[in-house]
Amino acid sequence: MFEYAPAVDGMQPGFAIVTGRFVTLFGHETGAEFAGELYALLQEDSSELADVLDLLALEGGPADCGIVEVIDDAARVVHVGARGSVEVVLDGTSSTRFSGPGGGAWVVGEAAGFGGLRLAVVGDPVAPGTPRLPMQRGVVRTSQIAIAMPRAASTRPRSNPPTRPIDLPVAVPAPEPVPAPAPAPAPAAASAPAP
C-alpha cells in the first residue's frame, strides 16, 4: 500500500502511477494521456524496467521521472531508474538515494532489504503534516508518493447512534378466491305428446 500527498493550490504536481509491480513518479510536464498509456503498459505481466526505459527513450518521455520495479516483495528487492528532478529514496539501516541528471541520462540500480521507499519531485516540497491519502493501484496527481506507514487505529470511540424502531407494513395474505357459483341446470325441454 502506498500513500501520496494530494496536489494543492500553487503546486505543479506530476503523476504517480502504481500497479502490481511498479511505482513511478513523473514531473509536472507529463500529460494525462501519457500517464494513462504508461499505466496500461506497466500493468502487463511481461513489462520490465528495461522495457519502460526503452519506451521512454523512443517516445522522448518526460525529462523528470523515477521508476521502481518490484522484483521480490518479500525480500524487498527492486530495480530503480531515475532522471531529472525526481529522486527515489530507499530507507533501511542506511539510506540510498537515486536521482539522475537532467538531459535524458538515467541512473539505474538495484536495491534490497529496505524499509521505506519514497519518490519525490525535488524542489516541490510537501509541508510536514500534509494529509496523505492511501493508494493501492492507479494514477494520481502528486509530487510525492511513498510506501504507506502503519497508522494507529482511531482513538475516537465509535458511536452507536440510537435508532428508532421502524414500523414495517405487515403483509396481509390475499383473500382466497371465491369460486363462482355453478351455472343452474338448463330447464329440460318439454317433450311433445305422442300421436
C-alpha positions in Angstrom: 0.0 0.0 0.0 1.2 3.5 -0.8 0.3 6.9 0.3 0.5 10.2 -1.6 0.2 13.9 -0.8 -2.7 15.3 -2.9 -2.0 18.3 -5.1 -2.7 21.6 -3.5 -3.0 25.1 -5.0 0.3 26.6 -6.1 1.8 23.1 -6.6 2.7 21.8 -10.0 2.3 18.1 -9.5 3.2 15.3 -11.8 1.7 11.9 -12.0 2.3 8.9 -9.7 1.4 5.5 -11.1 1.1 2.4 -9.0 0.5 -1.1 -10.4 1.1 -4.6 -9.0 4.9 -4.4 -9.7 5.7 -0.8 -10.4 5.6 2.6 -8.7 6.5 5.7 -10.7 6.6 9.4 -10.4 6.7 11.8 -13.3 7.3 15.6 -13.2 4.7 18.3 -13.9 5.3 18.4 -17.7 3.8 15.0 -18.0 0.4 14.8 -19.7 -2.6 12.8 -18.6 -2.7 10.9 -21.9 0.9 9.7 -21.5 0.2 8.7 -17.8 -2.8 6.6 -18.9 -0.8 4.9 -21.7 2.1 4.2 -19.3 -0.3 2.8 -16.7 -1.6 0.3 -19.3 2.0 -0.8 -20.2 3.0 -1.2 -16.5 0.0 -3.4 -15.8 1.2 -6.0 -18.3 2.8 -9.1 -16.7 5.7 -9.1 -19.2 6.8 -5.5 -18.6 10.2 -4.9 -17.0 12.1 -1.7 -16.1 14.3 -2.1 -19.2 11.1 -2.1 -21.4 9.9 1.1 -19.8 13.3 2.8 -20.2 13.4 1.8 -23.9 9.9 3.2 -24.4 10.8 6.5 -22.7 13.9 6.7 -24.9 12.0 6.1 -28.1 9.0 8.3 -27.2 11.0 11.1 -25.7 9.1 10.8 -22.4 9.2 13.3 -19.6 12.6 14.7 -18.5 11.8 14.1 -14.8 10.9 10.6 -13.7 11.5 7.9 -11.2 10.5 4.3 -11.8 10.7 1.4 -9.3 10.1 -2.2 -10.3 9.5 -4.7 -7.5 11.4 -7.8 -8.2 10.9 -9.6 -4.9 8.3 -8.1 -2.5 9.2 -10.4 0.5 13.0 -9.6 0.3 12.3 -6.0 -0.8 14.4 -6.2 -3.9 13.8 -3.5 -6.5 15.2 -2.2 -9.8 15.3 1.6 -9.9 15.6 4.1 -12.7 15.7 7.9 -12.2 16.4 11.0 -14.2 15.9 14.7 -13.9 14.4 16.2 -10.8 12.7 13.1 -9.4 14.5 11.4 -6.6 14.0 7.9 -5.3 14.9 7.4 -1.6 15.2 4.0 0.0 15.5 3.9 3.7 16.6 1.0 5.9 19.7 0.5 8.1 21.1 3.1 5.7 19.6 5.3 3.1 20.1 5.1 -0.7 19.2 8.0 -2.9 18.8 7.8 -6.7 18.5 10.9 -8.7 19.6 11.4 -12.3 21.0 14.3 -14.1 18.8 16.3 -16.5 19.1 15.9 -20.2 17.8 12.3 -20.5 20.6 10.4 -18.8 19.3 7.6 -16.5 20.7 6.5 -13.2 19.8 2.8 -12.8 20.4 0.5 -10.0 19.2 -2.3 -7.7 18.4 -2.2 -4.0 17.5 -4.8 -1.4 16.3 -5.1 2.2 15.0 -1.5 2.5 12.2 -0.5 4.9 10.9 2.7 3.3 10.5 4.0 -0.2 9.7 7.5 -1.4 9.6 9.1 -4.8 9.6 12.9 -4.8 9.9 15.8 -7.3 12.9 17.8 -6.0 12.1 21.4 -5.2 8.4 20.8 -4.9 8.3 20.3 -1.1 5.3 18.8 0.7 4.8 20.5 4.0 5.2 18.3 7.1 1.9 17.2 8.4 0.3 17.4 5.0 -2.5 14.8 5.0 -1.8 11.8 2.9 -4.2 9.6 1.1 -3.9 5.8 0.6 -3.4 4.3 -2.8 -3.2 0.7 -3.9 -3.3 1.0 -7.7 -4.0 3.7 -10.2 -2.8 7.1 -11.4 -2.9 10.3 -9.2 -1.7 13.9 -9.5 1.0 14.4 -6.9 4.6 15.4 -6.4 5.4 12.7 -3.8 4.4 9.1 -3.2 5.8 6.7 -0.6 5.2 3.3 1.0 2.4 3.8 3.5 3.5 3.9 7.1 1.3 2.0 9.5 -1.3 4.2 11.1 -2.6 3.9 14.6 -6.2 3.0 15.0 -8.5 5.9 15.7 -8.8 6.8 19.3 -12.3 8.2 18.9 -14.9 6.0 20.3 -17.2 4.5 17.8 -20.6 5.8 18.3 -23.7 3.8 18.0 -26.4 6.3 17.5 -29.8 5.5 18.9 -32.2 4.1 16.4 -35.9 4.4 16.2 -38.0 1.3 15.5 -39.4 1.3 12.1 -42.9 0.1 11.6 -42.9 -2.0 8.5 -46.2 -2.8 6.9 -47.5 -6.3 7.7 -48.1 -8.4 4.7 -51.8 -9.4 4.7 -52.5 -12.6 2.8 -54.6 -12.1 -0.3 -58.1 -13.4 0.2 -58.8 -16.8 -1.2 -60.7 -16.5 -4.5 -64.4 -17.3 -4.1 -65.4 -19.9 -6.6 -68.1 -18.7 -9.0 -71.4 -20.4 -8.4 -72.1 -23.3 -10.7 -74.4 -22.4 -13.5 -78.0 -23.5 -12.9 -79.0 -26.5 -15.0 -80.9 -25.6 -18.1 -84.6 -26.4 -18.0 -85.4 -29.7 -19.7 -87.2 -29.2 -23.0 -90.9 -30.4 -22.9 -91.4 -33.4 -24.9 -94.2 -33.4 -27.4 -97.2 -35.7 -26.9 -97.2 -38.9 -28.9 -99.7 -39.1 -31.7 
